[in-house]
């Protein structure tokens, strides 16, 4: 299976459990791998045969910035469901990170894998 990816999509939203985390938006880093079959798109060279990564990125960004989740696990699951809502996506790997959330780290987060068969 082929992969379409979105690398380091930067959102600003509410994520966290502490009062401090819930007071203001913070950076959320999103990476997704969308598993699909690109052969038809390659043969026909037509955007209608592709997973439109621009459309997916806009949906992910909008959701991450408005939902206000407490855990990265919940947000990652939301984002996976959005990706699987795209008809050509059969499986997705979603990674959600909170840069600077833990001292002495670049980021912390979670990576999940979901498919239509789950």
Biopython code that builds the backbone (N, CA, C, O; Angstrom):
import numpy as np
from Bio.PDB.StructureBuilder import StructureBuilder

atoms = [
    (1, "UNK", "N", (0.850, -1.177, 0.000)),
    (1, "UNK", "CA", (0.000, 0.000, 0.000)),
    (1, "UNK", "C", (0.893, 1.236, 0.000)),
    (1, "UNK", "O", (1.979, 1.230, 0.579)),
    (2, "UNK", "N", (0.427, 2.286, -0.649)),
    (2, "UNK", "CA", (1.178, 3.534, -0.761)),
    (2, "UNK", "C", (0.841, 4.455, 0.411)),
    (2, "UNK", "O", (-0.143, 4.253, 1.121)),
    (3, "UNK", "N", (1.686, 5.471, 0.592)),
    (3, "UNK", "CA", (1.490, 6.415, 1.689)),
    (3, "UNK", "C", (1.497, 7.841, 1.166)),
    (3, "UNK", "O", (2.349, 8.229, 0.367)),
    (4, "UNK", "N", (0.537, 8.600, 1.633)),
    (4, "UNK", "CA", (0.538, 10.049, 1.470)),
    (4, "UNK", "C", (0.781, 10.572, 2.878)),
    (4, "UNK", "O", (0.157, 10.105, 3.830)),
    (5, "UNK", "N", (1.685, 11.541, 3.016)),
    (5, "UNK", "CA", (1.983, 11.989, 4.371)),
    (5, "UNK", "C", (1.863, 13.495, 4.521)),
    (5, "UNK", "O", (2.026, 14.259, 3.569)),
    (6, "UNK", "N", (1.576, 13.890, 5.741)),
    (6, "UNK", "CA", (1.595, 15.288, 6.160)),
    (6, "UNK", "C", (2.578, 15.339, 7.315)),
    (6, "UNK", "O", (2.389, 14.671, 8.332)),
    (7, "UNK", "N", (3.622, 16.127, 7.157)),
    (7, "UNK", "CA", (4.724, 16.144, 8.116)),
    (7, "UNK", "C", (4.763, 17.485, 8.858)),
    (7, "UNK", "O", (4.832, 18.553, 8.249)),
    (8, "UNK", "N", (4.716, 17.396, 10.176)),
    (8, "UNK", "CA", (4.855, 18.560, 11.070)),
    (8, "UNK", "C", (3.841, 19.673, 10.816)),
    (8, "UNK", "O", (4.206, 20.841, 10.683)),
    (9, "UNK", "N", (2.573, 19.301, 10.753)),
    (9, "UNK", "CA", (1.493, 20.283, 10.697)),
    (9, "UNK", "C", (1.410, 20.928, 12.079)),
    (9, "UNK", "O", (1.249, 20.237, 13.085)),
    (10, "UNK", "N", (1.520, 22.247, 12.121)),
    (10, "UNK", "CA", (1.549, 22.960, 13.396)),
    (10, "UNK", "C", (0.198, 23.618, 13.665)),
    (10, "UNK", "O", (-0.262, 24.474, 12.909)),
    (11, "UNK", "N", (-0.415, 23.195, 14.750)),
    (11, "UNK", "CA", (-1.684, 23.773, 15.190)),
    (11, "UNK", "C", (-1.454, 24.480, 16.518)),
    (11, "UNK", "O", (-0.467, 24.226, 17.208)),
    (12, "UNK", "N", (-2.373, 25.363, 16.865)),
    (12, "UNK", "CA", (-2.365, 25.990, 18.184)),
    (12, "UNK", "C", (-3.740, 25.748, 18.786)),
    (12, "UNK", "O", (-4.759, 26.193, 18.259)),
    (13, "UNK", "N", (-3.739, 25.032, 19.903)),
    (13, "UNK", "CA", (-5.014, 24.714, 20.518)),
    (13, "UNK", "C", (-4.866, 24.390, 21.988)),
    (13, "UNK", "O", (-3.762, 24.345, 22.529)),
    (14, "UNK", "N", (-5.987, 24.169, 22.611)),
    (14, "UNK", "CA", (-6.017, 23.790, 24.029)),
    (14, "UNK", "C", (-5.839, 22.281, 24.103)),
    (14, "UNK", "O", (-6.610, 21.516, 23.523)),
    (15, "UNK", "N", (-4.807, 21.873, 24.827)),
    (15, "UNK", "CA", (-4.578, 20.439, 25.051)),
    (15, "UNK", "C", (-3.874, 20.288, 26.391)),
    (15, "UNK", "O", (-2.828, 20.895, 26.623)),
    (16, "UNK", "N", (-4.444, 19.484, 27.263)),
    (16, "UNK", "CA", (-3.838, 19.274, 28.560)),
    (16, "UNK", "C", (-4.871, 19.178, 29.660)),
    (16, "UNK", "O", (-6.055, 19.441, 29.454)),
    (17, "UNK", "N", (-4.398, 18.795, 30.833)),
    (17, "UNK", "CA", (-5.304, 18.569, 31.959)),
    (17, "UNK", "C", (-5.171, 19.612, 33.057)),
    (17, "UNK", "O", (-6.101, 19.803, 33.841)),
    (18, "UNK", "N", (-4.032, 20.290, 33.128)),
    (18, "UNK", "CA", (-3.847, 21.255, 34.203)),
    (18, "UNK", "C", (-4.525, 22.576, 33.870)),
    (18, "UNK", "O", (-4.782, 22.886, 32.707)),
    (19, "UNK", "N", (-4.806, 23.339, 34.901)),
    (19, "UNK", "CA", (-5.428, 24.649, 34.706)),
    (19, "UNK", "C", (-4.546, 25.540, 33.826)),
    (19, "UNK", "O", (-5.047, 26.271, 32.972)),
    (20, "UNK", "N", (-3.249, 25.472, 34.041)),
    (20, "UNK", "CA", (-2.304, 26.267, 33.245)),
    (20, "UNK", "C", (-2.383, 25.896, 31.754)),
    (20, "UNK", "O", (-2.365, 26.770, 30.888)),
    (21, "UNK", "N", (-2.470, 24.594, 31.472)),
    (21, "UNK", "CA", (-2.532, 24.132, 30.083)),
    (21, "UNK", "C", (-3.844, 24.535, 29.408)),
    (21, "UNK", "O", (-3.885, 24.737, 28.194)),
    (22, "UNK", "N", (-4.902, 24.650, 30.191)),
    (22, "UNK", "CA", (-6.221, 24.923, 29.628)),
    (22, "UNK", "C", (-6.494, 26.417, 29.469)),
    (22, "UNK", "O", (-7.489, 26.809, 28.860)),
    (23, "UNK", "N", (-5.605, 27.250, 30.020)),
    (23, "UNK", "CA", (-5.813, 28.706, 29.958)),
    (23, "UNK", "C", (-5.543, 29.296, 28.584)),
    (23, "UNK", "O", (-6.234, 30.224, 28.162)),
    (24, "UNK", "N", (-4.539, 28.766, 27.876)),
    (24, "UNK", "CA", (-4.222, 29.344, 26.568)),
    (24, "UNK", "C", (-3.730, 28.274, 25.597)),
    (24, "UNK", "O", (-3.267, 27.201, 25.984)),
    (25, "UNK", "N", (-3.850, 28.611, 24.348)),
    (25, "UNK", "CA", (-3.439, 27.687, 23.292)),
    (25, "UNK", "C", (-1.943, 27.425, 23.356)),
    (25, "UNK", "O", (-1.154, 28.284, 23.749)),
    (26, "UNK", "N", (-1.581, 26.225, 22.962)),
    (26, "UNK", "CA", (-0.182, 25.862, 22.853)),
    (26, "UNK", "C", (0.043, 25.135, 21.537)),
    (26, "UNK", "O", (-0.902, 24.704, 20.876)),
    (27, "UNK", "N", (1.300, 25.010, 21.175)),
    (27, "UNK", "CA", (1.614, 24.346, 19.909)),
    (27, "UNK", "C", (1.319, 22.855, 19.999)),
    (27, "UNK", "O", (1.621, 22.199, 20.996)),
    (28, "UNK", "N", (0.724, 22.340, 18.935)),
    (28, "UNK", "CA", (0.455, 20.916, 18.783)),
    (28, "UNK", "C", (1.036, 20.525, 17.426)),
    (28, "UNK", "O", (0.721, 21.137, 16.405)),
    (29, "UNK", "N", (1.872, 19.517, 17.426)),
    (29, "UNK", "CA", (2.526, 19.060, 16.205)),
    (29, "UNK", "C", (1.840, 17.776, 15.740)),
    (29, "UNK", "O", (1.700, 16.825, 16.508)),
    (30, "UNK", "N", (1.414, 17.757, 14.476)),
    (30, "UNK", "CA", (0.640, 16.632, 13.940)),
    (30, "UNK", "C", (1.362, 16.051, 12.728)),
    (30, "UNK", "O", (1.768, 16.777, 11.821)),
    (31, "UNK", "N", (1.513, 14.738, 12.732)),
    (31, "UNK", "CA", (2.049, 14.010, 11.588)),
    (31, "UNK", "C", (1.096, 12.875, 11.264)),
    (31, "UNK", "O", (0.626, 12.169, 12.156)),
    (32, "UNK", "N", (0.816, 12.707, 9.976)),
    (32, "UNK", "CA", (-0.050, 11.606, 9.561)),
    (32, "UNK", "C", (0.531, 10.906, 8.342)),
    (32, "UNK", "O", (1.135, 11.529, 7.469)),
    (33, "UNK", "N", (0.334, 9.606, 8.309)),
    (33, "UNK", "CA", (0.613, 8.794, 7.125)),
    (33, "UNK", "C", (-0.715, 8.184, 6.713)),
    (33, "UNK", "O", (-1.336, 7.443, 7.474)),
    (34, "UNK", "N", (-1.141, 8.504, 5.502)),
    (34, "UNK", "CA", (-2.421, 8.046, 4.976)),
    (34, "UNK", "C", (-2.138, 6.935, 3.971)),
    (34, "UNK", "O", (-1.520, 7.174, 2.934)),
    (35, "UNK", "N", (-2.582, 5.739, 4.273)),
    (35, "UNK", "CA", (-2.314, 4.585, 3.412)),
    (35, "UNK", "C", (-3.429, 4.456, 2.380)),
    (35, "UNK", "O", (-4.612, 4.431, 2.719)),
    (36, "UNK", "N", (-3.025, 4.376, 1.115)),
    (36, "UNK", "CA", (-3.963, 4.377, 0.003)),
    (36, "UNK", "C", (-3.310, 3.694, -1.199)),
    (36, "UNK", "O", (-2.142, 3.309, -1.141)),
    (37, "UNK", "N", (-4.049, 3.549, -2.256)),
    (37, "UNK", "CA", (-3.502, 3.029, -3.510)),
    (37, "UNK", "C", (-3.414, 4.201, -4.488)),
    (37, "UNK", "O", (-4.437, 4.759, -4.885)),
    (38, "UNK", "N", (-2.203, 4.569, -4.871)),
    (38, "UNK", "CA", (-2.011, 5.740, -5.739)),
    (38, "UNK", "C", (-1.906, 5.392, -7.224)),
    (38, "UNK", "O", (-1.687, 6.280, -8.048)),
    (39, "UNK", "N", (-2.058, 4.126, -7.575)),
    (39, "UNK", "CA", (-1.860, 3.733, -8.980)),
    (39, "UNK", "C", (-2.798, 4.455, -9.948)),
    (39, "UNK", "O", (-2.354, 4.958, -10.980)),
    (40, "UNK", "N", (-4.067, 4.507, -9.627)),
    (40, "UNK", "CA", (-5.026, 5.176, -10.526)),
    (40, "UNK", "C", (-4.680, 6.664, -10.665)),
    (40, "UNK", "O", (-4.723, 7.221, -11.761)),
    (41, "UNK", "N", (-4.339, 7.290, -9.547)),
    (41, "UNK", "CA", (-3.956, 8.706, -9.586)),
    (41, "UNK", "C", (-2.713, 8.909, -10.446)),
    (41, "UNK", "O", (-2.618, 9.889, -11.184)),
    (42, "UNK", "N", (-1.772, 7.995, -10.352)),
    (42, "UNK", "CA", (-0.546, 8.100, -11.146)),
    (42, "UNK", "C", (-0.835, 7.903, -12.635)),
    (42, "UNK", "O", (-0.269, 8.594, -13.482)),
    (43, "UNK", "N", (-1.709, 6.966, -12.939)),
    (43, "UNK", "CA", (-2.037, 6.685, -14.342)),
    (43, "UNK", "C", (-2.823, 7.824, -14.995)),
    (43, "UNK", "O", (-2.552, 8.217, -16.130)),
    (44, "UNK", "N", (-3.784, 8.334, -14.263)),
    (44, "UNK", "CA", (-4.681, 9.348, -14.846)),
    (44, "UNK", "C", (-4.205, 10.776, -14.615)),
    (44, "UNK", "O", (-4.639, 11.692, -15.313)),
    (45, "UNK", "N", (-3.312, 10.978, -13.637)),
    (45, "UNK", "CA", (-2.783, 12.309, -13.326)),
    (45, "UNK", "C", (-3.912, 13.306, -13.073)),
    (45, "UNK", "O", (-3.943, 14.406, -13.626)),
    (46, "UNK", "N", (-4.848, 12.870, -12.204)),
    (46, "UNK", "CA", (-6.031, 13.675, -11.931)),
    (46, "UNK", "C", (-6.231, 13.770, -10.421)),
    (46, "UNK", "O", (-6.245, 12.750, -9.732)),
    (47, "UNK", "N", (-6.384, 14.973, -9.911)),
    (47, "UNK", "CA", (-6.526, 15.201, -8.469)),
    (47, "UNK", "C", (-7.727, 14.459, -7.880)),
    (47, "UNK", "O", (-7.707, 14.106, -6.700)),
    (48, "UNK", "N", (-8.760, 14.219, -8.668)),
    (48, "UNK", "CA", (-9.939, 13.505, -8.156)),
    (48, "UNK", "C", (-9.617, 12.061, -7.778)),
    (48, "UNK", "O", (-10.372, 11.433, -7.035)),
    (49, "UNK", "N", (-8.508, 11.535, -8.281)),
    (49, "UNK", "CA", (-8.098, 10.169, -7.961)),
    (49, "UNK", "C", (-7.119, 10.120, -6.789)),
    (49, "UNK", "O", (-6.656, 9.045, -6.410)),
    (50, "UNK", "N", (-6.810, 11.261, -6.225)),
    (50, "UNK", "CA", (-5.809, 11.365, -5.152)),
    (50, "UNK", "C", (-6.464, 11.570, -3.793)),
    (50, "UNK", "O", (-7.608, 12.015, -3.700)),
    (51, "UNK", "N", (-5.725, 11.242, -2.748)),
    (51, "UNK", "CA", (-6.063, 11.731, -1.413)),
    (51, "UNK", "C", (-5.551, 13.168, -1.402)),
    (51, "UNK", "O", (-4.351, 13.399, -1.554)),
    (52, "UNK", "N", (-6.429, 14.111, -1.227)),
    (52, "UNK", "CA", (-6.045, 15.519, -1.286)),
    (52, "UNK", "C", (-5.477, 15.932, 0.072)),
    (52, "UNK", "O", (-6.224, 16.217, 1.007)),
    (53, "UNK", "N", (-4.161, 15.961, 0.167)),
    (53, "UNK", "CA", (-3.513, 16.245, 1.454)),
    (53, "UNK", "C", (-3.789, 17.657, 1.933)),
    (53, "UNK", "O", (-3.771, 17.906, 3.138)),
    (54, "UNK", "N", (-4.042, 18.584, 1.029)),
    (54, "UNK", "CA", (-4.367, 19.947, 1.442)),
    (54, "UNK", "C", (-5.717, 19.976, 2.174)),
    (54, "UNK", "O", (-5.855, 20.613, 3.219)),
    (55, "UNK", "N", (-6.695, 19.287, 1.615)),
    (55, "UNK", "CA", (-8.015, 19.203, 2.244)),
    (55, "UNK", "C", (-7.930, 18.512, 3.596)),
    (55, "UNK", "O", (-8.521, 18.977, 4.571)),
    (56, "UNK", "N", (-7.201, 17.408, 3.661)),
    (56, "UNK", "CA", (-7.049, 16.676, 4.923)),
    (56, "UNK", "C", (-6.356, 17.563, 5.955)),
    (56, "UNK", "O", (-6.804, 17.636, 7.099)),
    (57, "UNK", "N", (-5.285, 18.229, 5.576)),
    (57, "UNK", "CA", (-4.542, 19.091, 6.503)),
    (57, "UNK", "C", (-5.447, 20.182, 7.084)),
    (57, "UNK", "O", (-5.385, 20.473, 8.278)),
    (58, "UNK", "N", (-6.281, 20.779, 6.244)),
    (58, "UNK", "CA", (-7.188, 21.826, 6.724)),
    (58, "UNK", "C", (-8.176, 21.273, 7.743)),
    (58, "UNK", "O", (-8.461, 21.922, 8.750)),
    (59, "UNK", "N", (-8.696, 20.087, 7.486)),
    (59, "UNK", "CA", (-9.637, 19.460, 8.429)),
    (59, "UNK", "C", (-8.955, 19.157, 9.767)),
    (59, "UNK", "O", (-9.520, 19.414, 10.830)),
    (60, "UNK", "N", (-7.736, 18.609, 9.706)),
    (60, "UNK", "CA", (-7.001, 18.278, 10.920)),
    (60, "UNK", "C", (-6.682, 19.532, 11.722)),
    (60, "UNK", "O", (-6.867, 19.558, 12.939)),
    (61, "UNK", "N", (-6.208, 20.557, 11.052)),
    (61, "UNK", "CA", (-5.855, 21.813, 11.700)),
    (61, "UNK", "C", (-7.076, 22.440, 12.366)),
    (61, "UNK", "O", (-7.011, 22.851, 13.524)),
    (62, "UNK", "N", (-8.165, 22.512, 11.651)),
    (62, "UNK", "CA", (-9.392, 23.091, 12.186)),
    (62, "UNK", "C", (-9.850, 22.342, 13.438)),
    (62, "UNK", "O", (-10.198, 22.956, 14.446)),
    (63, "UNK", "N", (-9.847, 21.023, 13.365)),
    (63, "UNK", "CA", (-10.292, 20.221, 14.512)),
    (63, "UNK", "C", (-9.368, 20.413, 15.717)),
    (63, "UNK", "O", (-9.837, 20.649, 16.830)),
    (64, "UNK", "N", (-8.068, 20.313, 15.493)),
    (64, "UNK", "CA", (-7.108, 20.422, 16.597)),
    (64, "UNK", "C", (-7.189, 21.784, 17.276)),
    (64, "UNK", "O", (-6.991, 21.890, 18.486)),
    (65, "UNK", "N", (-7.476, 22.815, 16.506)),
    (65, "UNK", "CA", (-7.505, 24.157, 17.074)),
    (65, "UNK", "C", (-8.821, 24.495, 17.762)),
    (65, "UNK", "O", (-8.873, 25.450, 18.537)),
    (66, "UNK", "N", (-9.879, 23.743, 17.502)),
    (66, "UNK", "CA", (-11.162, 24.089, 18.119)),
    (66, "UNK", "C", (-11.640, 23.115, 19.195)),
    (66, "UNK", "O", (-12.483, 23.492, 20.009)),
    (67, "UNK", "N", (-11.139, 21.886, 19.233)),
    (67, "UNK", "CA", (-11.749, 20.855, 20.074)),
    (67, "UNK", "C", (-11.429, 20.977, 21.567)),
    (67, "UNK", "O", (-12.306, 20.722, 22.393)),
    (68, "UNK", "N", (-10.217, 21.354, 21.933)),
    (68, "UNK", "CA", (-9.875, 21.510, 23.349)),
    (68, "UNK", "C", (-9.837, 20.204, 24.119)),
    (68, "UNK", "O", (-10.465, 20.094, 25.172)),
    (69, "UNK", "N", (-9.129, 19.232, 23.627)),
    (69, "UNK", "CA", (-9.015, 17.937, 24.297)),
    (69, "UNK", "C", (-8.077, 17.999, 25.500)),
    (69, "UNK", "O", (-7.205, 18.865, 25.574)),
    (70, "UNK", "N", (-8.263, 17.078, 26.433)),
    (70, "UNK", "CA", (-7.376, 16.985, 27.584)),
    (70, "UNK", "C", (-6.146, 16.132, 27.277)),
    (70, "UNK", "O", (-5.050, 16.426, 27.756)),
    (71, "UNK", "N", (-6.324, 15.085, 26.485)),
    (71, "UNK", "CA", (-5.202, 14.170, 26.242)),
    (71, "UNK", "C", (-4.838, 14.121, 24.767)),
    (71, "UNK", "O", (-5.682, 14.297, 23.889)),
    (72, "UNK", "N", (-3.549, 13.875, 24.521)),
    (72, "UNK", "CA", (-3.100, 13.702, 23.141)),
    (72, "UNK", "C", (-3.688, 12.419, 22.562)),
    (72, "UNK", "O", (-3.886, 12.320, 21.351)),
    (73, "UNK", "N", (-3.966, 11.442, 23.411)),
    (73, "UNK", "CA", (-4.585, 10.193, 22.947)),
    (73, "UNK", "C", (-5.958, 10.453, 22.330)),
    (73, "UNK", "O", (-6.278, 9.929, 21.264)),
    (74, "UNK", "N", (-6.758, 11.262, 23.005)),
    (74, "UNK", "CA", (-8.100, 11.580, 22.490)),
    (74, "UNK", "C", (-8.005, 12.375, 21.194)),
    (74, "UNK", "O", (-8.740, 12.107, 20.244)),
    (75, "UNK", "N", (-7.107, 13.350, 21.153)),
    (75, "UNK", "CA", (-6.954, 14.142, 19.935)),
    (75, "UNK", "C", (-6.461, 13.277, 18.778)),
    (75, "UNK", "O", (-6.957, 13.400, 17.659)),
    (76, "UNK", "N", (-5.494, 12.408, 19.037)),
    (76, "UNK", "CA", (-4.980, 11.522, 17.985)),
    (76, "UNK", "C", (-6.094, 10.642, 17.430)),
    (76, "UNK", "O", (-6.177, 10.436, 16.219)),
    (77, "UNK", "N", (-6.940, 10.129, 18.297)),
    (77, "UNK", "CA", (-8.056, 9.289, 17.848)),
    (77, "UNK", "C", (-9.041, 10.092, 16.994)),
    (77, "UNK", "O", (-9.514, 9.607, 15.966)),
    (78, "UNK", "N", (-9.348, 11.318, 17.420)),
    (78, "UNK", "CA", (-10.209, 12.197, 16.616)),
    (78, "UNK", "C", (-9.634, 12.376, 15.214)),
    (78, "UNK", "O", (-10.343, 12.251, 14.215)),
    (79, "UNK", "N", (-8.346, 12.670, 15.161)),
    (79, "UNK", "CA", (-7.698, 12.954, 13.885)),
    (79, "UNK", "C", (-7.665, 11.714, 12.992)),
    (79, "UNK", "O", (-7.816, 11.815, 11.775)),
    (80, "UNK", "N", (-7.467, 10.548, 13.603)),
    (80, "UNK", "CA", (-7.500, 9.299, 12.830)),
    (80, "UNK", "C", (-8.875, 9.093, 12.203)),
    (80, "UNK", "O", (-8.972, 8.680, 11.048)),
    (81, "UNK", "N", (-9.934, 9.376, 12.951)),
    (81, "UNK", "CA", (-11.287, 9.227, 12.422)),
    (81, "UNK", "C", (-11.544, 10.183, 11.264)),
    (81, "UNK", "O", (-12.210, 9.826, 10.292)),
    (82, "UNK", "N", (-11.014, 11.396, 11.370)),
    (82, "UNK", "CA", (-11.150, 12.361, 10.273)),
    (82, "UNK", "C", (-10.456, 11.819, 9.026)),
    (82, "UNK", "O", (-11.011, 11.876, 7.929)),
    (83, "UNK", "N", (-9.257, 11.301, 9.193)),
    (83, "UNK", "CA", (-8.507, 10.753, 8.050)),
    (83, "UNK", "C", (-9.235, 9.580, 7.418)),
    (83, "UNK", "O", (-9.309, 9.480, 6.193)),
    (84, "UNK", "N", (-9.773, 8.691, 8.243)),
    (84, "UNK", "CA", (-10.478, 7.522, 7.716)),
    (84, "UNK", "C", (-11.818, 7.892, 7.092)),
    (84, "UNK", "O", (-12.433, 7.077, 6.404)),
    (85, "UNK", "N", (-12.268, 9.121, 7.331)),
    (85, "UNK", "CA", (-13.466, 9.628, 6.671)),
    (85, "UNK", "C", (-13.233, 9.928, 5.198)),
    (85, "UNK", "O", (-14.187, 10.104, 4.439)),
    (86, "UNK", "N", (-11.980, 9.988, 4.794)),
    (86, "UNK", "CA", (-11.640, 10.172, 3.385)),
    (86, "UNK", "C", (-11.783, 8.822, 2.691)),
    (86, "UNK", "O", (-11.180, 7.841, 3.126)),
    (87, "UNK", "N", (-12.560, 8.755, 1.636)),
    (87, "UNK", "CA", (-12.917, 7.482, 1.016)),
    (87, "UNK", "C", (-11.722, 6.665, 0.513)),
    (87, "UNK", "O", (-11.793, 5.437, 0.476)),
    (88, "UNK", "N", (-10.660, 7.307, 0.138)),
    (88, "UNK", "CA", (-9.515, 6.588, -0.427)),
    (88, "UNK", "C", (-8.496, 6.144, 0.626)),
    (88, "UNK", "O", (-7.550, 5.427, 0.301)),
    (89, "UNK", "N", (-8.677, 6.558, 1.874)),
    (89, "UNK", "CA", (-7.742, 6.206, 2.949)),
    (89, "UNK", "C", (-8.187, 4.891, 3.587)),
    (89, "UNK", "O", (-9.301, 4.784, 4.099)),
    (90, "UNK", "N", (-7.302, 3.893, 3.552)),
    (90, "UNK", "CA", (-7.615, 2.577, 4.119)),
    (90, "UNK", "C", (-7.055, 2.402, 5.532)),
    (90, "UNK", "O", (-7.615, 1.670, 6.348)),
    (91, "UNK", "N", (-5.947, 3.083, 5.804)),
    (91, "UNK", "CA", (-5.286, 2.979, 7.110)),
    (91, "UNK", "C", (-4.579, 4.298, 7.364)),
    (91, "UNK", "O", (-4.213, 5.008, 6.427)),
    (92, "UNK", "N", (-4.389, 4.623, 8.642)),
    (92, "UNK", "CA", (-3.714, 5.871, 8.980)),
    (92, "UNK", "C", (-2.836, 5.669, 10.214)),
    (92, "UNK", "O", (-3.186, 4.924, 11.130)),
    (93, "UNK", "N", (-1.713, 6.333, 10.218)),
    (93, "UNK", "CA", (-0.883, 6.457, 11.419)),
    (93, "UNK", "C", (-0.883, 7.937, 11.769)),
    (93, "UNK", "O", (-0.541, 8.782, 10.942)),
    (94, "UNK", "N", (-1.268, 8.240, 12.993)),
    (94, "UNK", "CA", (-1.336, 9.625, 13.467)),
    (94, "UNK", "C", (-0.391, 9.781, 14.647)),
    (94, "UNK", "O", (-0.400, 8.983, 15.583)),
    (95, "UNK", "N", (0.421, 10.826, 14.581)),
    (95, "UNK", "CA", (1.335, 11.160, 15.679)),
    (95, "UNK", "C", (1.005, 12.582, 16.128)),
    (95, "UNK", "O", (1.018, 13.514, 15.324)),
    (96, "UNK", "N", (0.710, 12.739, 17.420)),
    (96, "UNK", "CA", (0.416, 14.051, 17.996)),
    (96, "UNK", "C", (1.456, 14.319, 19.081)),
    (96, "UNK", "O", (1.676, 13.499, 19.972)),
    (97, "UNK", "N", (2.089, 15.488, 18.981)),
    (97, "UNK", "CA", (3.140, 15.847, 19.931)),
    (97, "UNK", "C", (2.851, 17.207, 20.557)),
    (97, "UNK", "O", (2.237, 18.083, 19.949)),
    (98, "UNK", "N", (3.319, 17.349, 21.804)),
    (98, "UNK", "CA", (3.274, 18.629, 22.504)),
    (98, "UNK", "C", (4.725, 19.079, 22.719)),
    (98, "UNK", "O", (5.382, 18.636, 23.661)),
    (99, "UNK", "N", (5.215, 19.951, 21.852)),
    (99, "UNK", "CA", (6.589, 20.443, 22.017)),
    (99, "UNK", "C", (6.746, 21.196, 23.339)),
    (99, "UNK", "O", (5.897, 22.002, 23.717)),
    (100, "UNK", "N", (7.848, 20.915, 24.028)),
    (100, "UNK", "CA", (8.163, 21.630, 25.259)),
    (100, "UNK", "C", (7.289, 21.300, 26.445)),
    (100, "UNK", "O", (7.374, 21.988, 27.463)),
    (101, "UNK", "N", (6.458, 20.290, 26.366)),
    (101, "UNK", "CA", (5.545, 19.968, 27.468)),
    (101, "UNK", "C", (6.268, 19.379, 28.673)),
    (101, "UNK", "O", (5.833, 19.554, 29.812)),
    (102, "UNK", "N", (7.356, 18.692, 28.424)),
    (102, "UNK", "CA", (8.133, 18.082, 29.509)),
    (102, "UNK", "C", (9.544, 18.642, 29.447)),
    (102, "UNK", "O", (10.185, 18.653, 28.396)),
    (103, "UNK", "N", (9.996, 19.091, 30.563)),
    (103, "UNK", "CA", (11.333, 19.676, 30.666)),
    (103, "UNK", "C", (12.403, 18.715, 30.146)),
    (103, "UNK", "O", (12.331, 17.508, 30.377)),
    (104, "UNK", "N", (13.376, 19.251, 29.457)),
    (104, "UNK", "CA", (14.521, 18.527, 28.904)),
    (104, "UNK", "C", (14.158, 17.626, 27.724)),
    (104, "UNK", "O", (14.918, 16.720, 27.382)),
    (105, "UNK", "N", (12.994, 17.870, 27.096)),
    (105, "UNK", "CA", (12.626, 17.118, 25.895)),
    (105, "UNK", "C", (12.270, 18.093, 24.777)),
    (105, "UNK", "O", (11.900, 19.239, 25.033)),
    (106, "UNK", "N", (12.384, 17.625, 23.542)),
    (106, "UNK", "CA", (11.886, 18.417, 22.419)),
    (106, "UNK", "C", (10.367, 18.354, 22.370)),
    (106, "UNK", "O", (9.701, 19.358, 22.118)),
    (107, "UNK", "N", (9.830, 17.171, 22.613)),
    (107, "UNK", "CA", (8.380, 17.007, 22.623)),
    (107, "UNK", "C", (8.018, 15.666, 23.245)),
    (107, "UNK", "O", (8.859, 14.781, 23.403)),
    (108, "UNK", "N", (6.754, 15.544, 23.590)),
    (108, "UNK", "CA", (6.176, 14.278, 24.037)),
    (108, "UNK", "C", (4.873, 14.090, 23.271)),
    (108, "UNK", "O", (4.300, 15.053, 22.762)),
    (109, "UNK", "N", (4.412, 12.859, 23.191)),
    (109, "UNK", "CA", (3.170, 12.649, 22.467)),
    (109, "UNK", "C", (2.798, 11.193, 22.343)),
    (109, "UNK", "O", (3.230, 10.347, 23.126)),
    (110, "UNK", "N", (1.990, 10.922, 21.348)),
    (110, "UNK", "CA", (1.487, 9.576, 21.122)),
    (110, "UNK", "C", (1.387, 9.336, 19.618)),
    (110, "UNK", "O", (1.160, 10.262, 18.839)),
    (111, "UNK", "N", (1.560, 8.084, 19.231)),
    (111, "UNK", "CA", (1.380, 7.674, 17.842)),
    (111, "UNK", "C", (0.424, 6.495, 17.835)),
    (111, "UNK", "O", (0.610, 5.521, 18.564)),
    (112, "UNK", "N", (-0.612, 6.597, 16.994)),
    (112, "UNK", "CA", (-1.609, 5.531, 16.918)),
    (112, "UNK", "C", (-1.764, 5.088, 15.468)),
    (112, "UNK", "O", (-1.444, 5.824, 14.534)),
    (113, "UNK", "N", (-2.260, 3.874, 15.307)),
    (113, "UNK", "CA", (-2.530, 3.325, 13.986)),
    (113, "UNK", "C", (-3.964, 2.823, 13.972)),
    (113, "UNK", "O", (-4.379, 2.072, 14.855)),
    (114, "UNK", "N", (-4.718, 3.243, 12.964)),
    (114, "UNK", "CA", (-6.112, 2.823, 12.821)),
    (114, "UNK", "C", (-6.361, 2.441, 11.360)),
    (114, "UNK", "O", (-5.712, 2.952, 10.447)),
    (115, "UNK", "N", (-7.320, 1.529, 11.165)),
    (115, "UNK", "CA", (-7.683, 1.164, 9.800)),
    (115, "UNK", "C", (-9.187, 1.003, 9.702)),
    (115, "UNK", "O", (-9.890, 0.975, 10.713)),
    (116, "UNK", "N", (-9.665, 0.899, 8.497)),
    (116, "UNK", "CA", (-11.100, 0.713, 8.274)),
    (116, "UNK", "C", (-11.595, -0.573, 8.897)),
    (116, "UNK", "O", (-12.783, -0.691, 9.201)),
    (117, "UNK", "N", (-10.714, -1.542, 9.096)),
    (117, "UNK", "CA", (-11.097, -2.848, 9.643)),
    (117, "UNK", "C", (-11.192, -2.852, 11.172)),
    (117, "UNK", "O", (-11.605, -3.853, 11.757)),
    (118, "UNK", "N", (-10.821, -1.761, 11.819)),
    (118, "UNK", "CA", (-10.852, -1.716, 13.296)),
    (118, "UNK", "C", (-12.261, -1.618, 13.812)),
    (118, "UNK", "O", (-12.473, -1.571, 15.024)),
]
sb = StructureBuilder()
sb.init_structure("model")
sb.init_model(0)
sb.init_chain("A")
sb.init_seg("    ")
for serial, (resi, resn, name, xyz) in enumerate(atoms, 1):
    if name == "N":
        sb.init_residue(resn, " ", resi, " ")
    sb.init_atom(name, np.array(xyz, "f"), 0.0, 1.0, " ", f" {name:<3s}", serial, name[0])
structure = sb.get_structure()
